[in-house]
Structure formats: structure tokens, C-alpha cells
Amino acid sequence: MNGQDPLAQLRDIHLPDTGGIWPPAPGWWLLAIVCAIGLAVAVTLWRRQRRKTAWRRDARSLLTELEACASKTPEWFGKLNTFLKRVARQVHPKQNPQAMSGEQWINFLLATAPDNRIASRPVVEAMVASTWQPRPTADPNQALDFAALWLEAQIS
């Protein structure tokens, strides 16, 4: 090679150095911000929905507790009626079910119950009356069956 030859001094074609992965391009920053905002909105909506439906989970667990301690006592029937009134207050707040008692409460339960209300009437009447009787006449299992059926109709 001749030292005087200018072509001999040329190097091969080479690519420039890459910029690396940091800092990302502005489009990636924008995508990250949009994803973060979307995730925050999704979490907020999910938490709000969970809070809104927490009473449903609580109602199911309270019914399970009532099933576990079922007894033929006025106190137990009082707890069952209180439980039903709490659920009714959540589902039908404008009808003011927590202030109902006696025949009005029985009619409300039957009106908001699913089909087959005629067969449920004696059970509901005995359940409500057993709250005030020294020796309840209602069967706790039948009362729980009605309560579970009524609860599922309110929740769905």
C-alpha cells in the first residue's frame, strides 16, 4: 500500500453508536403515563365497586353465622328479623323497611320475595311472630330457608 494513496486511508462503513434504552423516546413516556392513569382509574373503580357491594358479602356471611347458631328462641328470631331488615334497608331504602313491624313487615317480605309467596306466608308469619313469643312456634330451618331464598332474590 502506498502511503500517498488517499483511498487507502478510508475505513469501512460503520453504523453509528446506538443511543441505548435510556432515556426512552417521548412516545414511550406518553404510553407509560397513559397506562399509569388507566391503571389508577381501574383500581379506583374496582375499589368503589367492592365498597358498594360489601354489604352483599356481609349479608351472606351473617346468614351463615345465623345458620350456625340456629335455635328456637325469640332472641334468634329477633336476630334473623334484624338481619332481614338490614338487607331490606340496603335494597329498598325508600320504603323504610326498618320501621315496619307485624303485618306490614310480613307483607313487605312477601311482596319482595321471589315466586311461590303463598306457600311462604305461614313460614313468614310464624317467623315474625316468633320474635315476640316466649316459646316460638316457627321452625328455624324453614325460616332460614325463606331468608336464604329472600336474600338471593334481593342480591341478584
Helices and strands as residue ranges (DSSP letters): G 6-9, H 26-52, H 54-68, H 74-91, G 93-95, G 97-99, H 102-112, H 117-129, H 140-155
